Amino acid sequence: MVKKTLVVCFVSTFLVLLYFSTGMCATEADAHFQKGVHDVNEGEYQQAIEEFNLALAADSQYVDAYCGIGIAYLNQKKYEEAIEVLEKAVSIDSEKAIAYYLLGMVYEEIMNYREAIAAWNKFLALRPEGRHAERVKKHMKRLEELR
């Protein structure tokens, strides 16, 4: 179980750095978002959620902030909250691959393998190539065997 928690933390931190880090804060929302990313990386999940919410207060369509909140909730094992916020992200931007990736992770954590596979299929439709796609395909194969 400890290993799985460490993997979730590592994957979450990696995803935040890979997908969200822009390097420059062009707007107030961007500044709060970057602070939230920093807080997630430091394990300060409640502070991160507050910063992401400030980003959303400045820009209610800031999909990456919803994804950041989803990562913070995932790391806190607040799975229902994570699902809710990630579903909000995809309702705003149905092309946001990272949101589907994260939804798959959350659904896997709560052992809803059917929904995990569905989310990851949407991720693969948007990002069929690359290291993450290969990892998702392996996860999906394993989950298919568990269903």
N, C-alpha and C positions, 0 to 999 in steps of 0.2 A: 504494500500500500504506500509506503514511504517513497519507493521508487516511482510509482505512478504519480504521486503528488509532485515530486521533483521534475518529472517529465512535463507535467502540465505547466509548472512554473517556467521551465526552460523554454517550452514551445511558446508560451504566451509572451515572454520577454522577447524572444526571437521574432515573433510575428509583429510585435509592436515596433521593434527596430526596423524590420524589413519593409513593412507595408506603410507605416505611418510617418516615419521620421522624415521631415522635410528640410530641417536644418535652419530655416529662416521663419520668422514669425511676421507674416505680412499683415495680419489683422488681430484684433483683440481675441477673436475665437481661436486663431492659430496659437497665440501666446498661451492661452489657458490649456489648449490641447497639448502643447509641448510640455507644460508643467505636469499635466496628467500623465503623459508618457514617462516622464522622469519618476513620478511617484509610483507608477506601476512597477517600473524597473527596480525601485528601492523596496518594493513590497508594502508600500503605504497605500493600500487599496481604497480605504475610505477617503483619504485626501485626494486620491486620483479621481474618484467618482465625483467629488466636489468640483475639481478643476474641469472635468469633462462636462459637468452640468453648467458650469460658467461659460464654457465654449458654446454649449447649446442655447444658453440664454442670449448670447450674442448672435448666434446663427442657428436657428432651430432645424435647419436642414443639413447640419454638419454630420454626415454619416459616420465619419471616422471616430467622432466623439462617442456615438452610440456603440460602435465596436469596442472602443476603449473601455466603456462601462461594462460591456459584456465580458471582456477579459478580466476586469477586476472582480466581477461577480463570480465568474468561473473559478478564479483562484480562491475565492472565499467559500466555495461550494454552495453558493446561492443560485442554484440551477434554474429555478422558475423565473427569478428576476433576470438572469442571463438570457433565457429564451425570450422573454418579453421584450427586452431592449434590442436583441439581435433581430427579432421579427420586425421591430420598428425600423431598424436600419434597412432591411431588404424591402420594406414597404415604401421607403423613400427612394432607394436606388436598387432595383432588382439586378443590376449588373455588378454589385459589390461582392466580388468573389470571396474576400476575406470573411464577410459576414456568414456566408454559407459554410465555410471551413470551420469557423468557430461554433456555429450551430451544430455541426456534425460532432464536434468534440463534446459539447454539452449533452447532446442526446446520447452519446456513447457513455458518458459518465453516469447517466440515470438509467442505463441499460435499455433505452428505447432504440434498439438497433435499426428498426424499420425507418424511423425518422432520421437517424444518423446517416444511413445510406442515402436517403432521399436528399438530404442537405448536401452531402458530398457529391452526389450526381450533379446537382446544380453547380457546385464549385467546379467540377470537371468540365461541365459544358462551357464554362467561362474561361477556365485555365486548364486545357487538356494536356499541356506539356509542362515539363520541369520537375524539379526535385519534389515539390509539394504534391504535385499530381501523382507521382509514383508512390509517395508515402500514403496518400489517400487511397489509391487503388489497393495497396496491401492491407490497409485497415479494413476496407470494404470487403475484401475477400475473407478476412478473418471473421468479420461480423456476420457475413452470409452463412458461415459454418456454424455460428452460435445460434442463429435464428431457428 
